[in-house]
Amino acid sequence: MSGQTANAYTGNVFEAQQIAIRFGGIRAVDNVSFDVRAGEVFCIIGPNGAGKTTIFNLISRIYPASEGKLMYMGEDITEIPPHKIAGLGIARTFQNVELFANASVLQNLLIGRHCHAKVDIFSQLCFLPNVRRAEIAHREKVEDVIEFLELQRYRDTLIANLPYGVRKIVELGRALCTEPKLLLLDEPSSGLNVEETEVMGFWIDDIKKDLGISIIMVEHDMSLVNAVADRVLALNYGKVLASGTAAEVQADPEVIRAYLGGEA
């Protein structure tokens, strides 16, 4: 895969500036700030209900922020409509695999190219030459992702017939097909065994190093966090507890208290 890198951009790829969201009287995310640098893996950890996935929903614009700003590549995206987020270069995977079970791997990956569709409806109905050229270009991008993630033998297999670990890689591939500069991974190790989690870690590392894509990852498995994260942010009840390297955050007394309870 080539031409899919954020290395040319030297500023922060993403910044959350004092973001907050309320659900009734509950502040699910409370005055949270962090930045994500070009070509790094930034991990968000915390107990269940800490607000981790809510932050992803704010970035994806599924939820509107009650307060604060979301900055992407130096631009304010706080009010951008949700359907335009993928086209900006922000892609996301989900904790529970969200694929079309009765479609093939190839078909699911092609869906990731939808945000790059530029051909009008009339041209599509008439299948004009520009439509054919666009179809070929999209197929080439998908084949690049298939080769990168070593999915060749599964290309024509229905998702319903694949083991769960492979489905997780396919969902990762669909996100890569959007050609993101920022990739949001929501618990990529969820449902995976130890060996599959190690493999997922290798792919995350390759995406960062080979493609130069910045990653924000929500994760519970600390072995995966330790393996791939450049920096870590710990949350509890929607508030920031600590930030720094994985070792620094895990040694923080407030983080230990939040995970284990009692006195640190």
N, C-alpha and C positions, 0 to 999 in steps of 0.2 A: 504494500500500500504506500502511496506517495501523495504528497501535496496536502496531507491531512495532519497538520501540525500547528500548535500554538506557539512554537518557539520564536517566531518572528515578533511576537508581542511581548514586550519586556515589563509592562506594568502588571498590576494585579488583575488576574482574569476575572475575579469576582470579589465583591465586598458586600457584606451585610452590615448596615450601619444602624445600630440601635433598633433592630426590628422587634415588633411585638404583635401579638394577635390575641384577641379576647373571644371566648365563647361564653356568652352570658357574663357572669361575674368572674369567670376563670381566665387567668392569663396563661394560656398554654405555652406561649413563648414570651419572655419578659426581658426586653432591653438587651438583646443579644447582638454582639458585634464580632465579626471575624473577617479575615481576608484569605483568598486563595491565590497563590502565586502561579505563574506560568510553569507548567510541567511538573507539578507536585501532586502528591496524594494527601489530601486533607481529610482526616477522619473525625467523625462526631460520635462520641460514645455517651452512655448513660443508662440508668435503669429504665425499665418499661415505664412509659408515661412521662419521660423526661422532656419530650418535645422534639425529638430527633426527626421523625418522619413529617411532623408538622412544618419544620423548617424546609424540607424538600417540597412540600406542598405550597409553601410561600414562594420559593424560587421558581417552581413550575407555574405559578400564578393560579393554581387551583383554588387557593385561599387568597383573598386580598389582605395585605398587611394593615393592621390597625394603626401602627406607627412605624417610623423608620424608612430607610431606603434600601433598595436592592440595586447594586451597580454591577454591570457586566461589560467587560472590555472598555471601561471608562464611561459607559452610557447608563443613564438611569432607566431601569426596566420595571420600576415599581408599578406602573400603570399599564404595562404592555398586555394586550389580550392573550389569554392562555394559548390560543391556537397559533400564535406567532412565535412562541418560545423555541420550538424545534428548529424553525427556519433561521433563528438567530445563531444557532450553534450550541444549544443546550439540550442534551439528551438524558433520558432517565430509564433505569430498570426498576423493578418492583420486588418487594419482599416475596410475594407470591407470584410465580411466573404468569405473565399475561401474554399468552400466545394463542393463535388460532389452531386448536387441536386437530381439526380436520383438513388443514392445509399443510403443504410440505415445508421443509426448512427453507427452500429457495423462495417460495411464495411469501413466507413470513418475513424473510429478509427484504424482499422487494417492497414490502409495505413501508419499511424504513426510508425508502426513497421518495415517499409521497410529498414530503416537505420541499422537495426540489423539483416537483412537477411544474413546468412553466407553459405547457402546451394547452391551448384553449379547447373547449368542448367541441367546436365545429371541426377542428383539425383531427381530433380523436375519432369522431364519428366517421369521418371520411378516410381515416388512416392515411393522412398525407405523409410525404417523405420526412418532414420534420418530426412527426410522431415516431416514425421508425428509427430515426437517428437518436431520438431521446431514449427510446426503449433500449437500444443497443448500449448507450452510454450508462444507463441505470444498471443494466445487466452486468456490465464490466465492473462497476463499482461493487456490486454484490459479490461477484466472483472474487474480487480482491479480498473482501472480508472473509469469504469461505476459505480461501487459501491461508489467510493470516491466522484464523482460528482453527485450522486443520479440520474443517467440517465436510471435506469433499465426499466422504463415504455416506454422509447423511443427507446430501443435497436434495434428493427426491423422496426422502422418507417423511411420512406424516408425523407431525408433532406427537400425536396420540400414541405412536409406536416407539417413542424414544424414552430412554431412562431419564429420570429427573435431572441428574447431573448434566446431561447433554442439553436438556431444555434450558438450563440456566445459561449455558454458553451460547445457545442460539439467541436468547433474549439479549445477551450482551452484544452479539453480532448485529441484531436489528438496530440497537442503539448506535453502533459504529457506522451503520449504513447511512445515518443522517449526517455523517461527517462533522461530529461535534468538536468544539473547542473545550467544552466543559461537560463532563460526564458525571451524572448523579447515580451512585450505586446504593440502593436501599437493601442492606443486609445481604450481600452477594453470597455469603456462606450459608444462608438459611436453608435447612433441609439437606445439606451436604454432609457426607462423612469426612473423616480426617483426610483421606487421600484426595478426595474431590476438592476439599477446601485448599489444600496445597496447590493443586492444579489451578484453581481460581486465582490464587495469589500470583502464580507465574504469569497468567494472562494479564492481570492488573499491572504487574511490573512491566510487561512488554508494551502494553498500551501507553504507559507513561514514557518509557525510554525510547521505543521505536516510533511511536506516533506523536509523541510530544503533547498528548492530551492531558489537561488538568482534570483531576478527579476529586469529587467530594463523596466520601463513603460513610454511610451509617452502618455500624457493625457492633455485634455483641461478642463475637469470637476474638478474644484478645490475641490469640496466636496469629491470626490473619492481620490484625492491626499492627502487631509488632513487626510482622514480616514486610509490610508494604507502606505503612504510613510515614510521611515525612514530618507531619505535625498532627497533634490531636487536640480536640476541644471536648471537654467533659461538661455535660449538662445534668441538671436535676431540677424537676418541677419547673422547667422552662427557663431556668437561670444558669448562667455560666459559673461552673465551679473552678475550673482550671484550664490552662492551655499550655502547650509546649510539646516536647518530644513525648513519645509513648512512655518512656521510662519516667520522665518527670511527672507526667500526669498520673500515672499509676501509683507513684510514691506520695502524691499529695494527700494530706490528712483528710481534707473535705471529700475527696473522691473515695477514699477508703471508707469513710463514714457512710457515704451515700450507698455504696455497694454492700457493705457488711453490717451497717447499723452500729449503734453504740459509740463508744469513744475510740478515736483513732489510736 
